[in-house]
Amino acid sequence: MSNHSNLSDNAKTLVIVVHPNLESSRINKRLATELEQRGNVTVHRLYETYPDEKIDVAHEQALLLAHDRIVFQFPLHWYSSPSLLKKWLDEVFELGFAHGRGGDKLRGKELLVAISSGGAASMFQAGGLHNYSYSELLRPFQQTANYTGMTYRRPFVVSGIREVTDEQLEKYAVEYAEYVEGY
């Protein structure tokens, strides 16, 4: 899973992990842990930072400004992200910061989305149980990137999470780290 980036190898990466119960998540917890072990990206666990969901907008915007590549990592919940990510976007990507007059602060940054889902990949296509591909379901994130002047990169997907073996999970963790690092 290579993903060649236009940003330099020195690009600073912020991974925003949005899982309502990360400690009980086998997949998302392992992916986040792999990044933390490598130590060359900032891993920001949103539900741990804001258990009361009171978002420090200035702090979040400062984090975005300090990084070149932004990754949203989350389990797919009812064809979307967990609610805290939507709330975070509503508050942090405000007028004058992410869009509108003076709202060019994210222009030129990369946006990557990493998701996990219980369903097999074959379920997420025309004629499959869920009818739509992951790419189609993630269009709001792609459009957010377009609207804010960010470059949207192809998503990283771990599907069929209940069937993922420990060996496969270790392989995904390495592939994910390489994806996040821009390789």
Secondary structure per residue as TSV (DSSP state, phi and psi in degrees):
chain	resnum	aa	ss	phi	psi
A	1	M	-	360.0	78.0
A	2	S	-	-87.3	149.7
A	3	N	-	-144.8	90.7
A	4	H	-	-74.3	133.3
A	5	S	-	-109.3	152.4
A	6	N	S	-84.1	-15.9
A	7	L	S	-77.9	154.1
A	8	S	-	-66.8	164.4
A	9	D	T	-64.8	-16.6
A	10	N	T	-91.0	9.1
A	11	A	-	-60.2	136.9
A	12	K	-	-88.0	131.0
A	13	T	E	-116.2	133.5
A	14	L	E	-113.9	121.5
A	15	V	E	-107.9	115.3
A	16	I	E	-97.8	105.9
A	17	V	E	-91.5	121.9
A	18	V	-	-124.3	89.3
A	19	H	-	-134.0	123.9
A	20	P	T	-60.5	-23.6
A	21	N	T	-146.4	69.8
A	22	L	G	-59.5	-37.1
A	23	E	G	-62.2	-26.6
A	24	S	G	-94.4	0.5
A	25	S	-	-93.3	115.8
A	26	R	H	-67.3	-45.3
A	27	I	H	-75.8	-60.5
A	28	N	H	-63.3	-36.1
A	29	K	H	-63.9	-43.5
A	30	R	H	-65.4	-41.2
A	31	L	H	-63.6	-45.0
A	32	A	H	-64.5	-41.0
A	33	T	H	-62.3	-39.9
A	34	E	H	-58.1	-43.5
A	35	L	H	-66.9	-41.6
A	36	E	H	-64.8	-35.4
A	37	Q	H	-67.9	-33.3
A	38	R	H	-74.4	-32.7
A	39	G	-	73.5	7.2
A	40	N	S	-105.8	11.9
A	41	V	S	-133.3	158.9
A	42	T	E	-94.1	119.0
A	43	V	E	-101.8	121.1
A	44	H	E	-118.9	108.0
A	45	R	E	-89.7	104.3
A	46	L	H	-65.4	-44.8
A	47	Y	H	-68.3	-30.5
A	48	E	H	-74.0	-35.8
A	49	T	H	-72.2	-37.4
A	50	Y	-	-127.0	67.5
A	51	P	T	-63.5	-24.1
A	52	D	T	-92.8	-1.0
A	53	E	-	62.2	21.5
A	54	K	-	-94.1	100.4
A	55	I	-	-83.7	131.8
A	56	D	-	-85.7	92.0
A	57	V	H	-59.6	-45.0
A	58	A	H	-60.5	-42.4
A	59	H	H	-63.4	-45.0
A	60	E	H	-65.0	-40.5
A	61	Q	H	-66.1	-38.3
A	62	A	H	-62.4	-40.8
A	63	L	H	-60.6	-44.7
A	64	L	H	-62.0	-42.4
A	65	L	H	-64.7	-30.2
A	66	A	T	-82.5	-3.1
A	67	H	-	-127.1	153.5
A	68	D	S	-100.7	-28.0
A	69	R	E	-124.1	126.5
A	70	I	E	-115.3	130.7
A	71	V	E	-121.0	129.5
A	72	F	E	-101.3	117.7
A	73	Q	E	-113.9	123.2
A	74	F	E	-161.9	159.2
A	75	P	E	-80.0	140.3
A	76	L	-	-69.3	119.7
A	77	H	B	-115.7	115.1
A	78	W	T	45.6	50.2
A	79	Y	T	68.0	22.2
A	80	S	B	-155.0	-166.9
A	81	S	-	-91.6	165.0
A	82	P	-	-58.8	151.9
A	83	S	H	-59.3	-30.7
A	84	L	H	-64.9	-31.5
A	85	L	H	-67.9	-40.5
A	86	K	H	-62.7	-45.0
A	87	K	H	-60.9	-43.4
A	88	W	H	-59.5	-47.5
A	89	L	H	-60.9	-45.2
A	90	D	H	-57.5	-39.0
A	91	E	H	-88.7	-41.2
A	92	V	H	-81.7	-37.4
A	93	F	S	-86.4	50.1
A	94	E	-	-76.0	162.4
A	95	L	B	-57.3	133.6
A	96	G	T	91.0	-13.3
A	97	F	T	-111.0	-58.6
A	98	A	T	-101.5	-16.8
A	99	H	B	-159.5	170.3
A	100	G	S	77.3	-171.3
A	101	R	T	-58.5	123.2
A	102	G	T	76.4	0.5
A	103	G	-	-90.4	55.1
A	104	D	-	-114.7	19.3
A	105	K	T	-67.9	-20.1
A	106	L	T	-101.8	-6.0
A	107	R	T	-55.5	130.2
A	108	G	T	89.9	-10.0
A	109	K	-	-82.0	162.2
A	110	E	E	-100.0	145.6
A	111	L	E	-121.9	124.4
A	112	L	E	-121.8	145.8
A	113	V	E	-123.6	129.9
A	114	A	E	-122.9	119.8
A	115	I	E	-125.4	158.4
A	116	S	E	-125.9	149.3
A	117	S	-	-147.1	152.0
A	118	G	S	-72.4	-33.4
A	119	G	S	-75.5	150.9
A	120	A	-	-68.6	154.2
A	121	A	G	-55.0	-36.0
A	122	S	G	-64.7	-19.5
A	123	M	G	-77.1	-19.4
A	124	F	S	-104.9	69.1
A	125	Q	S	-162.5	165.8
A	126	A	T	-56.2	130.1
A	127	G	T	87.9	-13.1
A	128	G	S	-82.3	172.9
A	129	L	T	-53.1	-39.4
A	130	H	T	-98.2	-4.1
A	131	N	-	67.4	-23.3
A	132	Y	S	-122.7	148.6
A	133	S	-	-77.2	162.9
A	134	Y	H	-57.6	-42.2
A	135	S	H	-58.3	-42.1
A	136	E	H	-66.3	-41.7
A	137	L	H	-67.5	-25.0
A	138	L	T	-93.0	8.0
A	139	R	H	-53.0	-39.3
A	140	P	H	-57.6	-34.1
A	141	F	H	-72.1	-39.6
A	142	Q	H	-62.5	-43.4
A	143	Q	H	-68.6	-34.9
A	144	T	H	-59.7	-44.6
A	145	A	H	-61.2	-47.2
A	146	N	H	-59.2	-46.5
A	147	Y	H	-65.7	-32.7
A	148	T	H	-95.4	2.8
A	149	G	T	81.3	15.9
A	150	M	-	-89.1	160.1
A	151	T	E	-96.8	121.0
A	152	Y	E	-89.0	129.3
A	153	R	-	-104.4	158.3
A	154	R	-	-58.1	144.2
A	155	P	-	-73.8	155.2
A	156	F	E	-103.1	125.9
A	157	V	E	-128.1	131.6
A	158	V	E	-114.7	109.7
A	159	S	-	-108.4	168.0
A	160	G	-	57.3	46.2
A	161	I	G	-59.4	-27.1
A	162	R	G	-70.8	-22.0
A	163	E	G	-98.2	-3.1
A	164	V	-	-70.1	121.9
A	165	T	-	-77.3	165.4
A	166	D	H	-59.9	-40.3
A	167	E	H	-63.9	-43.9
A	168	Q	H	-63.7	-39.2
A	169	L	H	-62.9	-40.1
A	170	E	H	-63.5	-38.9
A	171	K	H	-65.7	-44.8
A	172	Y	H	-59.7	-40.7
A	173	A	H	-60.5	-43.2
A	174	V	H	-66.9	-45.5
A	175	E	H	-61.9	-39.3
A	176	Y	H	-64.8	-45.3
A	177	A	H	-59.1	-42.1
A	178	E	H	-66.0	-38.9
A	179	Y	H	-61.1	-48.7
A	180	V	H	-64.1	-39.2
A	181	E	H	-75.2	-7.6
A	182	G	T	91.0	17.5
A	183	Y	-	-84.8	360.0
